[in-house]
Structure formats: C-alpha cells, structure tokens
Amino acid sequence: MQQINKKQVDYILREIVDTTWRPYPLLIPSDQVEAEYRFHNVLNQCGSKLEIAAILGLCAYIDLTCRHEGATNCLTSFTFLQYNNTIHDAIWIVEPFVGFHGPSAIGIVPQLPFAEGYHHDFGIFHSHDNGGSNWNLAYAIEVDGVATHRKRRDKDSYRDSLVDYPVIRLYEETIDLFLWAEDYMAEFPKGNNVPWDTDGTLHLIPKTDYSPQQDRWS
C-alpha cells in the first residue's frame, strides 16, 4: 500500500469517505510538520485504504459533531497508548465530550493484536482523562473487504467469539464510511445522559439530535 501523506489523506476523504472534512491543523503537538508525520505514521500501520477510510470517517463524524457544539480546534491528534503491556501508536480524539456525553478521550489503534497470530483491524479505546491515560478497550472494529471476507463469514464469527468485548464488523458492500460512526454510537443506550454505567462501562451519547451528515460536504 502506498505510504500515507497529506495528499493521500485528502484523496481518501474525498473519493472514498466522500466528505470535505479534513483533520488539519492537528491539535498536538504544535509543530504541524511533526504532528502530521506522526499522524500519518499511525495511518500507515493500517492494512488497507478501506481501514484508513473507516478511521478517518469516524474522526470526521465525531469532530463535526463537536464543532457543531462549539469546539473551535480540530480535535484529532496522535498519542501513545498502553494495552496488554505493549505501547501502541494511536490516533487521539481529544475532548469528544464537547459533542457527546461520554469519554474525555478516544484512542484508535490500527492492527490491534488480541491473540497469538490474530489482530483486529483497529481498536477503539476510551479514557475518562482528556490527557489520554487509563485507556480501556471499548470496541474492536473489523473492516471486511468483499474479496477477502465474502466466503469466510463463519471464520469471522469464530474470531469474534474469542474475545469478551464487542466487535463491530463493517462490510465493504454495504458500509457508508462516514455514517458508520452512527453504528458505533448506536451500541450505547439512548434516553439518558449518564456516561457511566454502574459496571464502569463508558458510553458515548450525542448531546443533541444533530447529524454531521448535513455538514459532510460543507
């Protein structure tokens, strides 16, 4: 796969995700050259452009919602994240609580290992610290290309059964790589504004009925 740079990100967002949203300028660090290099380096760890598109579509959806609620900075950045005694490079969505009841930070780790010889296309982590610590794996995401996965759905289901956290599968033949974020949020209970369940699970609940679809091409 071609190495990801600013031009490639623009192409993927324009032609695959189908949005005019862009992640630049990145929030942290303040040196944009370094910030872009580190951000692109995380995306380069993805296994396909489809996976990159799914990550960027999620970032776009969350960021547009936060902007609607008054955020003035682009909330997408880069961080290091520890999981299973390993440090991972991660996309860092800073302070999504501007637009949602829920986590203070979201981390996205491509090619997340979960067993010997197995990995998820990416993992979504939540933290109640906007500085990005005490990360908890909330969801595993699998982006299933038609050619690779169409004839192996039974094996995919078996893989999903190996873990005790939710797995969301995105199917290339049906997925909207911008609006899939609604599936991610639909997993959380609606009708209340309590971001924490009694079992400590962190939920992401939109503060309003706003849909970023209306600003997708703004």
FISE-512354 format. One record per residue (C-alpha): residue in one letter; x, y, z; chain; residue number from 0. Coordinates in nm, 4 decimals, m for minus. Layout:
- A  X  Y  Z  A  NUM
...
% end
This chain:
- M  0.0000  0.0000  0.0000  A  0
- Q  0.1249  0.3479  m0.0850  A  1
- Q  0.2620  0.5417  0.2108  A  2
- I  0.0084  0.7824  0.3576  A  3
- N  0.0741  1.1549  0.3395  A  4
- K  m0.1403  1.4666  0.3329  A  5
- K  m0.2210  1.4192  m0.0350  A  6
- Q  m0.3300  1.0590  0.0239  A  7
- V  m0.5475  1.1590  0.3204  A  8
- D  m0.7152  1.4212  0.1012  A  9
- Y  m0.7799  1.1610  m0.1691  A  10
- I  m0.9242  0.9026  0.0718  A  11
- L  m1.1549  1.1553  0.2371  A  12
- R  m1.2693  1.2998  m0.0949  A  13
- E  m1.3075  0.9830  m0.3026  A  14
- I  m1.3740  0.7028  m0.0517  A  15
- V  m1.5262  0.8631  0.2589  A  16
- D  m1.6972  1.1289  0.0436  A  17
- T  m1.6565  1.4321  0.2680  A  18
- T  m1.4893  1.7722  0.2549  A  19
- W  m1.3820  1.7408  0.6205  A  20
- R  m1.0064  1.7375  0.6810  A  21
- P  m0.8149  1.6645  1.0045  A  22
- Y  m0.5746  1.9570  0.9668  A  23
- P  m0.4453  2.1502  1.1503  A  24
- L  m0.3717  1.8810  1.4061  A  25
- L  m0.4034  1.9865  1.7669  A  26
- I  m0.0973  1.8285  1.9281  A  27
- P  0.1970  1.8789  1.9038  A  28
- S  0.2024  2.2429  1.7986  A  29
- D  0.4702  2.1748  1.5342  A  30
- Q  0.2495  2.0813  1.2384  A  31
- V  0.5259  1.9086  1.0447  A  32
- E  0.5893  1.6723  1.3363  A  33
- A  0.2177  1.6346  1.4096  A  34
- E  0.1349  1.5387  1.0506  A  35
- Y  0.4284  1.2966  1.0301  A  36
- R  0.3203  1.1154  1.3463  A  37
- F  m0.0478  1.1162  1.2480  A  38
- H  0.0306  0.9725  0.9034  A  39
- N  0.2641  0.7153  1.0609  A  40
- V  m0.0299  0.5732  1.2600  A  41
- L  m0.2424  0.5508  0.9443  A  42
- N  0.0450  0.3760  0.7654  A  43
- Q  0.0044  0.0877  1.0105  A  44
- C  m0.3394  0.0079  0.8670  A  45
- G  m0.3761  m0.2949  0.6434  A  46
- S  m0.5736  m0.1263  0.3663  A  47
- K  m0.7090  0.2049  0.2416  A  48
- L  m1.0530  0.0804  0.3437  A  49
- E  m0.9385  0.0640  0.7063  A  50
- I  m0.7857  0.4117  0.6805  A  51
- A  m1.1122  0.5411  0.5356  A  52
- A  m1.3109  0.3904  0.8249  A  53
- I  m1.0835  0.5582  1.0802  A  54
- L  m1.0915  0.8953  0.9046  A  55
- G  m1.4691  0.8710  0.8638  A  56
- L  m1.5075  0.8170  1.2389  A  57
- C  m1.2775  1.1125  1.3125  A  58
- A  m1.4773  1.3299  1.0737  A  59
- Y  m1.8123  1.2347  1.2250  A  60
- I  m1.7017  1.2991  1.5826  A  61
- D  m1.5134  1.6197  1.5017  A  62
- L  m1.8024  1.7709  1.3054  A  63
- T  m2.0376  1.6939  1.5930  A  64
- C  m1.8013  1.8641  1.8373  A  65
- R  m1.7657  2.1664  1.6106  A  66
- H  m2.1445  2.1917  1.5960  A  67
- E  m2.1420  2.2125  1.9744  A  68
- G  m1.8870  2.4960  1.9761  A  69
- A  m1.5399  2.3401  1.9532  A  70
- T  m1.3006  2.5666  1.7623  A  71
- N  m0.9967  2.3394  1.7287  A  72
- C  m0.9572  2.0275  1.5218  A  73
- L  m0.9694  1.7551  1.7847  A  74
- T  m0.7685  1.4884  1.6031  A  75
- S  m0.4100  1.4230  1.7082  A  76
- F  m0.1629  1.1486  1.7985  A  77
- T  m0.0672  0.9691  2.1175  A  78
- F  0.0968  0.6605  2.2635  A  79
- L  m0.1380  0.4120  2.4260  A  80
- Q  m0.0574  0.1147  2.6502  A  81
- Y  m0.2581  m0.2051  2.6118  A  82
- N  m0.1647  m0.5563  2.7242  A  83
- N  0.1769  m0.4336  2.8388  A  84
- T  0.2587  m0.3001  2.4923  A  85
- I  0.2869  0.0610  2.3796  A  86
- H  0.0899  0.1358  2.0620  A  87
- D  0.0787  0.4380  1.8343  A  88
- A  m0.2752  0.5754  1.8264  A  89
- I  m0.4978  0.8393  1.6734  A  90
- W  m0.6143  1.0570  1.9620  A  91
- I  m0.9508  1.2355  1.9552  A  92
- V  m0.9192  1.4991  2.2256  A  93
- E  m1.2200  1.6017  2.4348  A  94
- P  m1.5065  1.4483  2.2351  A  95
- F  m1.7254  1.5296  2.5374  A  96
- V  m1.7772  1.8715  2.3737  A  97
- G  m2.0283  1.6975  2.1462  A  98
- F  m2.1125  1.3861  2.3447  A  99
- H  m2.1945  1.2642  2.6910  A  100
- G  m1.9168  1.0167  2.7475  A  101
- P  m1.5414  0.9720  2.7233  A  102
- S  m1.2925  1.2523  2.7700  A  103
- A  m1.0661  1.0985  2.5071  A  104
- I  m1.0877  0.8382  2.2303  A  105
- G  m0.7880  0.6424  2.1049  A  106
- I  m0.7766  0.4420  1.7806  A  107
- V  m0.5091  0.1730  1.7359  A  108
- P  m0.4689  0.0073  1.3933  A  109
- Q  m0.3853  m0.3639  1.3663  A  110
- L  m0.4513  m0.4300  1.7345  A  111
- P  m0.3231  m0.7754  1.8443  A  112
- F  m0.5614  m0.9772  2.0603  A  113
- A  m0.4246  m1.3325  2.0492  A  114
- E  m0.1228  m1.5063  1.9088  A  115
- G  m0.1466  m1.4731  1.5327  A  116
- Y  m0.4652  m1.2651  1.5478  A  117
- H  m0.5329  m0.8934  1.5265  A  118
- H  m0.8279  m0.6579  1.4834  A  119
- D  m0.8259  m0.4062  1.2006  A  120
- F  m0.8385  m0.1434  1.4714  A  121
- G  m0.9411  m0.0976  1.8320  A  122
- I  m1.1324  0.1947  1.9815  A  123
- F  m1.0256  0.2910  2.3330  A  124
- H  m1.1969  0.5261  2.5776  A  125
- S  m1.0489  0.7267  2.8632  A  126
- H  m1.2080  0.9466  3.1283  A  127
- D  m0.8888  1.1562  3.1261  A  128
- N  m0.8662  1.4107  2.8438  A  129
- G  m0.4900  1.3883  2.8794  A  130
- G  m0.5157  1.0368  2.7427  A  131
- S  m0.4358  0.7921  3.0235  A  132
- N  m0.6071  0.4879  3.1772  A  133
- W  m0.7257  0.3653  2.8397  A  134
- N  m0.9911  0.0933  2.8190  A  135
- L  m1.0674  m0.1068  2.5058  A  136
- A  m1.4299  m0.0303  2.4176  A  137
- Y  m1.4685  m0.1872  2.0717  A  138
- A  m1.2803  m0.3861  1.8138  A  139
- I  m1.3529  m0.2930  1.4531  A  140
- E  m1.3186  m0.5266  1.1558  A  141
- V  m1.3375  m0.3780  0.8058  A  142
- D  m1.4305  m0.6657  0.5757  A  143
- G  m1.3368  m0.6246  0.2106  A  144
- V  m1.5612  m0.8160  m0.0290  A  145
- A  m1.2845  m1.0136  m0.1980  A  146
- T  m1.1223  m1.1268  0.1270  A  147
- H  m1.4183  m1.1929  0.3549  A  148
- R  m1.7210  m1.2800  0.1428  A  149
- K  m1.6608  m1.6557  0.1656  A  150
- R  m1.5288  m1.6689  0.5227  A  151
- R  m1.8100  m1.5259  0.7344  A  152
- D  m1.8138  m1.8391  0.9538  A  153
- K  m1.4453  m1.7991  1.0347  A  154
- D  m1.5012  m1.4314  1.1108  A  155
- S  m1.7782  m1.5202  1.3549  A  156
- Y  m1.5461  m1.7667  1.5267  A  157
- R  m1.2779  m1.4978  1.5649  A  158
- D  m1.5314  m1.2625  1.7202  A  159
- S  m1.6300  m1.5289  1.9721  A  160
- L  m1.2744  m1.5444  2.1073  A  161
- V  m1.2990  m1.2071  2.2823  A  162
- D  m1.5159  m1.0709  2.5640  A  163
- Y  m1.5624  m0.7189  2.4241  A  164
- P  m1.7878  m0.6017  2.1386  A  165
- V  m1.6738  m0.6425  1.7790  A  166
- I  m1.8272  m0.4245  1.5072  A  167
- R  m1.7928  m0.5517  1.1515  A  168
- L  m1.8071  m0.3113  0.8585  A  169
- Y  m1.8886  m0.4754  0.5250  A  170
- E  m1.7435  m0.3088  0.2165  A  171
- E  m2.0501  m0.3885  0.0071  A  172
- T  m2.2899  m0.2025  0.2374  A  173
- I  m2.0944  0.0400  0.4572  A  174
- D  m2.1004  0.4193  0.4369  A  175
- L  m1.7526  0.5065  0.5601  A  176
- F  m1.8736  0.8340  0.7089  A  177
- L  m2.2050  0.7317  0.8637  A  178
- W  m2.0758  0.4062  1.0137  A  179
- A  m1.9977  0.6129  1.3225  A  180
- E  m2.3708  0.6060  1.3908  A  181
- D  m2.3426  0.2264  1.4256  A  182
- Y  m2.0624  0.2760  1.6759  A  183
- M  m2.2742  0.5175  1.8794  A  184
- A  m2.5900  0.3107  1.8366  A  185
- E  m2.4279  0.0471  2.0571  A  186
- F  m2.4709  0.2830  2.3511  A  187
- P  m2.8053  0.3150  2.5338  A  188
- K  m3.0180  0.6153  2.4438  A  189
- G  m3.2669  0.8102  2.6514  A  190
- N  m3.0368  0.9109  2.9347  A  191
- N  m2.7375  1.1355  2.9868  A  192
- V  m2.5406  0.9102  3.2175  A  193
- P  m2.1990  0.8462  3.0613  A  194
- W  m2.1015  0.5719  3.3069  A  195
- D  m2.2880  0.2500  3.3740  A  196
- T  m2.2752  0.1010  3.7214  A  197
- D  m2.0285  m0.1569  3.5875  A  198
- G  m1.7865  0.1192  3.4854  A  199
- T  m1.8590  0.0995  3.1127  A  200
- L  m1.8099  0.4325  2.9384  A  201
- H  m2.0815  0.5386  2.6951  A  202
- L  m2.0836  0.7905  2.4111  A  203
- I  m2.4223  0.9604  2.3796  A  204
- P  m2.4839  1.2551  2.1418  A  205
- K  m2.5904  1.5695  2.3255  A  206
- T  m2.8334  1.6753  2.0529  A  207
- D  m3.0212  1.5292  1.7564  A  208
- Y  m2.7698  1.6912  1.5218  A  209
- S  m2.6351  1.4687  1.2422  A  210
- P  m2.2990  1.5557  1.0816  A  211
- Q  m2.4471  1.4359  0.7520  A  212
- Q  m2.5695  1.7925  0.6930  A  213
- D  m2.2132  1.9259  0.7208  A  214
- R  m2.0466  1.6352  0.5425  A  215
- W  m1.9757  1.8427  0.2334  A  216
- S  m1.9616  2.1909  0.3846  A  217
% end
